[in-house]
Amino acid sequence: MWDINSTEEYLFWFSKQDDRAKEAILSVTLLLQEFGPLLKRPYADTLKGCSSIKNMKKLRIRTPFHVSGLHIILMKIGKRSY
């Protein structure tokens, strides 16, 4: 398992989502926690142009409905926890 860090802004935004959106976001976040930097498309992609920040990923949330305010979710993958 990998540590996933999030910001207060993200937590506030996440708290405003409906249950279906939260479920979709959490399912991809759990995959990221399990696979870390090895998680690839269609679930995550490496953030390009951020050479100063290593292991930064953007999650690619696919839902059949609109997720309010979702532009990009960035998660910095921390150390692996055992």
Number of C-alpha atoms within 10 A of each C-alpha: 14 18 16 17 10 13 10 8 9 12 10 10 13 17 11 12 16 11 10 12 21 14 12 15 20 14 14 19 21 14 15 24 19 16 14 23 19 12 18 15 10 11 17 23 17 18 16 9 7 10 9 7 10 13 17 19 24 17 23 19 20 14 11 7 8 9 17 12 10 12 9 11 15 19 21 17 19 16 11 13 8 5
